[in-house]
């Protein structure tokens, strides 16, 4: 079965960096686009970034442009989100997601807290 396991979250000071990882299994990872979403307390889940199956095309939410970078290693079945210049407004649970045969699959999420 499809499994997505996020890691790399934590507490970081404003201006700091984190790299999130999402390890995938149970499907042909290299054939599917992947996305990172986040959900802050009291807010709806929002798309942060996405990457196509080969990694050739990436897209970012306006809030992430210039600060976050999505990448993937198809040999390791892993997608990453490098987050730089973090702000308190980036505090959220971050989820990776894929869509396979019209069904969305989500990881359990990893908490990112940006605070001094």
C-alpha positions as CSV (number, residue, x, y, z in Angstrom):
1,X,0.0,0.0,0.0
2,X,1.0,3.6,-0.5
3,X,3.0,5.0,2.4
4,X,4.4,8.5,2.8
5,X,6.5,9.3,5.8
6,X,7.6,12.9,6.5
7,X,10.5,13.8,8.7
8,X,12.8,16.8,9.4
9,X,10.4,19.1,11.2
10,X,11.2,20.9,14.4
11,X,11.6,24.2,16.2
12,X,13.7,26.8,14.4
13,X,14.3,30.5,14.9
14,X,13.1,33.1,12.4
15,X,15.6,33.3,9.6
16,X,16.6,29.7,10.0
17,X,16.4,26.7,7.7
18,X,15.0,23.2,7.7
19,X,14.9,20.4,5.2
20,X,11.9,18.2,5.2
21,X,12.0,14.7,3.7
22,X,9.2,12.5,2.6
23,X,10.0,8.8,2.0
24,X,7.6,7.0,-0.3
25,X,6.8,3.4,-0.7
26,X,4.1,1.1,-2.2
27,X,4.0,2.7,-5.6
28,X,6.3,3.5,-8.5
29,X,7.5,6.8,-7.1
30,X,9.3,7.9,-10.3
31,X,6.0,7.9,-12.2
32,X,4.1,10.4,-10.0
33,X,4.2,14.1,-9.2
34,X,4.6,14.9,-5.5
35,X,3.5,17.9,-3.5
36,X,4.1,19.5,-0.1
37,X,1.1,21.1,1.7
38,X,0.9,22.7,5.1
39,X,-1.8,23.4,7.6
40,X,-1.5,26.1,10.3
41,X,-3.8,26.0,13.3
42,X,-7.3,27.2,12.5
43,X,-6.5,27.5,8.8
44,X,-7.2,25.3,5.7
45,X,-4.5,23.1,4.3
46,X,-2.7,24.9,1.5
47,X,-0.4,23.9,-1.3
48,X,3.3,24.9,-0.8
49,X,5.1,23.3,-3.7
50,X,4.8,20.6,-6.3
51,X,7.2,18.7,-8.5
52,X,6.6,16.6,-11.6
53,X,7.7,12.9,-11.8
54,X,11.0,13.6,-13.4
55,X,11.7,16.7,-11.3
56,X,11.7,18.8,-14.5
57,X,9.0,21.2,-13.4
58,X,8.3,22.7,-10.1
59,X,5.6,25.1,-8.8
60,X,5.4,27.2,-5.7
61,X,2.9,29.1,-3.7
62,X,3.6,32.8,-3.7
63,X,4.5,32.5,0.0
64,X,7.2,30.0,-0.8
65,X,8.8,31.5,-3.9
66,X,12.4,32.5,-3.4
67,X,12.6,30.8,0.0
68,X,11.6,27.1,-0.4
69,X,12.9,24.6,-2.9
70,X,11.2,21.3,-3.7
71,X,13.4,18.5,-5.1
72,X,13.3,14.7,-5.4
73,X,15.6,11.7,-5.6
74,X,13.8,9.0,-7.6
75,X,16.6,6.5,-6.7
76,X,15.8,7.0,-3.0
77,X,12.0,7.4,-3.4
78,X,12.2,10.6,-1.5
79,X,10.9,14.2,-2.0
80,X,12.4,17.1,-0.1
81,X,11.5,20.6,0.8
82,X,14.3,22.9,1.6
83,X,13.0,25.9,3.6
84,X,15.2,28.9,4.1
85,X,14.6,32.3,5.7
86,X,11.8,30.9,7.8
87,X,9.2,33.1,9.3
88,X,6.7,32.7,12.2
89,X,4.0,32.5,9.5
90,X,5.5,29.3,8.2
91,X,4.6,27.5,11.4
92,X,2.4,24.6,10.4
93,X,2.2,20.9,10.0
94,X,3.7,20.0,6.7
95,X,2.4,17.1,4.6
96,X,3.5,15.4,1.5
97,X,1.0,14.2,-1.0
98,X,0.7,12.2,-4.2
99,X,-2.3,11.4,-6.4
100,X,-2.6,7.9,-7.9
101,X,-5.5,6.8,-10.0
102,X,-7.5,9.8,-8.8
103,X,-6.9,9.1,-5.1
104,X,-4.9,11.4,-2.9
105,X,-2.5,9.9,-0.5
106,X,-1.1,11.9,2.4
107,X,1.6,11.4,5.0
108,X,1.1,11.9,8.7
109,X,2.7,15.3,8.7
110,X,5.7,16.8,10.4
111,X,5.4,19.9,12.7
112,X,7.5,23.0,11.8
113,X,7.5,25.7,14.4
114,X,9.3,29.0,13.7
115,X,9.7,31.0,16.9
116,X,12.3,32.8,18.9
